[in-house]
């Protein structure tokens, strides 16, 4: 299991269905185990999402326009 975690979800992502957030979290967990980085771009069903180290409480998941 990855030591990294999504600690913050931006308001735009909180409006999405929980299934989408679960897919983002699963993709982030898999990617962070493969590559140690501060920023991840995740694509689900043709739409991009960003997950970036927030320096305080894990990572922040956001829509591209929130970056």
N, C-alpha and C positions, 0 to 999 in steps of 0.2 A: 504494500500500500504506500502511496506517495505521502511524503511528509508535508507537501504543499497542499493548500486548501483555498477555496474561494470563501473569503470572509465577508465580502461586500458585494451586493447586487445593486446596480444602479436602478433608479425608478423606472426607466424605460424597459429594462429587462424584467422587472417585477410585474409588468403589465402583460407579459407573454405567458402562454400556458405553462403549467408546471412541467409538462412533458418536455418542452423545449429547454427549460432550465436544467432538467435532469440530463438531457442529451449533451448540453454544454458542459456540465460538470463531469460527466463520464469521459467526454473527449479530452477535457483538460487533464483529468487524472491520468489518462493513457499517454498524452503528449508529454506531461511533466515527468513521467517515469522514463521516457525515452530520451528526453533532452532537457538539461538544466538551463533555464533561461528566465528572464524577467518579464518577457512579453510573449503571448501566444495568440495566434490568429486561428480561430476555429470556424470552419464552414459546415453548416448543417442545412440540408435541403436548398442549397444554392444561396444561402444568406450567410454573411460573415458576422462574427462576434469577436470581441477582443477580451483577453484576460491579461491583466498587467499587475505586477508586484506593486502594492500600495505603500510599502515601507513601514506599515504599522500593524496591520491585521491581515496577514496573508495576501491574497490577490483580490483584485476587483474585476468583476465581469461587467462588460458594458457593450452597448451598441456602438458601431463605428462612429456615429455622429456624437457620441458622448466622450470620445477620446480627446 
